[in-house]
């Protein structure tokens, strides 16, 4: 399970750098265990980083495309369910700072991760 890119984009990294960092992680993990299943949790659309939505969308798309070309690497779309009908982040998923998720926000992730774990745990 891998979540990254949120702080990287906020610090000025490009979406391609986020994808490349994930690809490097996959290579390192596969060097240790070639069959290990890997999942990337999409960068969340937070209230505090609404100004980064274009970069977040691009980074998520690049990672999704990369994962789709790799065996045993999955992209878990936590981004889309956290958007409102207007395509913007929803306050209900976040604490007062608008960046860190609350219980409801993490519940979205738990559903995605649990479903993925059920899938990869099948013999």
C-alpha angles and dihedrals in degrees: 000000000000130000119175142126101071096095092031092060091045088054093052105268116144124241088249090056090053090052092046092051090052091048089052090051090051091051092050093046092048091049087062098037117008094195101046112128113233131195131188116210107217117249107266123240102236129187091233093055102040088127088065096054094110091052092043091051091049094046091049091049092050092049092045090052092047092048090050089060095050128080112239096006117117136187115219110205104220089148102071099048090053093059125091125228087272091060092249131118115272120231092217092078095056143068124237094287091060090226109072117063125242126217092282091053093050090048088064089054093045091056092050095045094045091051091049092047090050089053098048093042092062112107 
